[in-house]
Amino acid sequence: IELKRYLVNNCYYSTSLAKRIRRQAFNKKVNGYIKALSDNSFVVVAGGTSNNIKQFRKSIERIVSKDSPNANISNKNRTTPVKHGFTIEDTVSDKKSNSDQHSYIEKYKKLLPKTC
């Protein structure tokens, strides 16, 4: 089992890009996550068999080169464990939806009748 961390620079991060990478991780049987960073970069952490990780790396390169041809991917080994499955973490839309959901909950709490 290999654990890798890929830092992708000079690439515009979007939810559709993250979903394409998550789909490739599922198809290649790779676990991990993708996390957006500031200044047009993001991190992909992956864990799986060495063959699956190599195929997944090629998929990331192919997807990223379509969106931004001058992006570069740096590779680091990882030693800490990776959660099972592949998730998309800390996206702007997730934070927005959580705050929107919180405001709806507060709104409907006010509408409920008070009990003793």
Secondary structure as the mmCIF struct_conf table of DSSP 4:
data_model
#
loop_
_struct_conf.conf_type_id
_struct_conf.id
_struct_conf.beg_label_comp_id
_struct_conf.beg_label_asym_id
_struct_conf.beg_label_seq_id
_struct_conf.end_label_comp_id
_struct_conf.end_label_asym_id
_struct_conf.end_label_seq_id
STRN STRN1 GLU A 2 ASN A 9
BEND BEND1 ASN A 10 ASN A 10
HELX_RH_AL_P HELX_RH_AL_P1 THR A 15 LYS A 28
TURN_TY1_P TURN_TY1_P1 LYS A 29 LYS A 29
STRN STRN2 ASN A 31 LEU A 37
TURN_TY1_P TURN_TY1_P2 SER A 38 ASN A 40
STRN STRN3 SER A 41 GLY A 48
HELX_RH_AL_P HELX_RH_AL_P2 SER A 50 ASP A 67
TURN_TY1_P TURN_TY1_P3 PRO A 69 ASN A 70
STRN STRN4 ASN A 72 ASN A 77
BEND BEND2 THR A 80 THR A 80
BEND BEND3 HIS A 84 GLY A 85
STRN STRN5 PHE A 86 GLU A 89
BEND BEND4 ASP A 90 ASP A 90
HELX_RH_AL_P HELX_RH_AL_P3 VAL A 92 LEU A 111
BEND BEND5 LEU A 112 LEU A 112
HELX_LH_PP_P HELX_LH_PP_P1 PRO A 113 LYS A 114
#
